[in-house]
Amino acid sequence: MSQSLASILVHVIFSTKNRNPWLADPWREPLHAYIGGIVRGFGSDLLAINSVQDHLHLLLPLPSIECIADIVKDIKTGSTSWIHKRNKKLSDFRWQAGYGAFSISPSHKRALRKYFSNQAQHHRRTSFQEEYRRVLKKYEIEFDERYVWD
């Protein structure tokens, strides 16, 4: 076969360092657009993105020639620089070191987009930690509470 083809949809989740509420409403949409540009630079498309003050969710197809670790690293590095340049008061802004990446079925794309769009309402009742634990359990990923939160 002369082509490398893949259909791997990935739901990526990561938070701000120590879940600090740094992602402010006025510049959240431009941040999402900037992250979309980083994803496009990898030859992918940002299918959905949303964030609340302390974390974000992304949905993207994983390109057949890239690894998710490189994409997330560039998203975090690039967006951190963008945030620092945009607002000098956020010079201490950092993302958490880790991230979660979860495969999803194409048939669940619509439901996940709806879930993304309801993040503000969802997080009035549920903390990031509760949400993340639930996702880890759904995907049967074992984790140690001492190390999952940095």
Rosetta blueprint (number, residue, H / E / L):
1 M L
2 S L
3 Q L
4 S L
5 L L
6 A L
7 S L
8 I L
9 L E
10 V E
11 H E
12 V E
13 I E
14 F E
15 S E
16 T E
17 K H
18 N H
19 R H
20 N L
21 P L
22 W L
23 L L
24 A L
25 D H
26 P H
27 W H
28 R H
29 E H
30 P H
31 L H
32 H H
33 A H
34 Y H
35 I H
36 G H
37 G H
38 I H
39 V H
40 R H
41 G H
42 F L
43 G L
44 S L
45 D L
46 L L
47 L L
48 A E
49 I E
50 N E
51 S E
52 V E
53 Q L
54 D L
55 H E
56 L E
57 H E
58 L E
59 L E
60 L E
61 P E
62 L L
63 P L
64 S L
65 I L
66 E L
67 C L
68 I H
69 A H
70 D H
71 I H
72 V H
73 K H
74 D H
75 I H
76 K H
77 T H
78 G H
79 S H
80 T H
81 S H
82 W H
83 I H
84 H H
85 K H
86 R H
87 N L
88 K H
89 K H
90 L H
91 S L
92 D L
93 F L
94 R L
95 W E
96 Q L
97 A L
98 G L
99 Y L
100 G E
101 A E
102 F E
103 S E
104 I E
105 S L
106 P H
107 S H
108 H H
109 K H
110 R H
111 A H
112 L H
113 R H
114 K H
115 Y H
116 F H
117 S H
118 N L
119 Q H
120 A H
121 Q H
122 H H
123 H L
124 R L
125 R L
126 T L
127 S L
128 F H
129 Q H
130 E H
131 E H
132 Y H
133 R H
134 R H
135 V H
136 L H
137 K H
138 K H
139 Y L
140 E L
141 I L
142 E L
143 F L
144 D L
145 E H
146 R H
147 Y H
148 V H
149 W L
150 D L
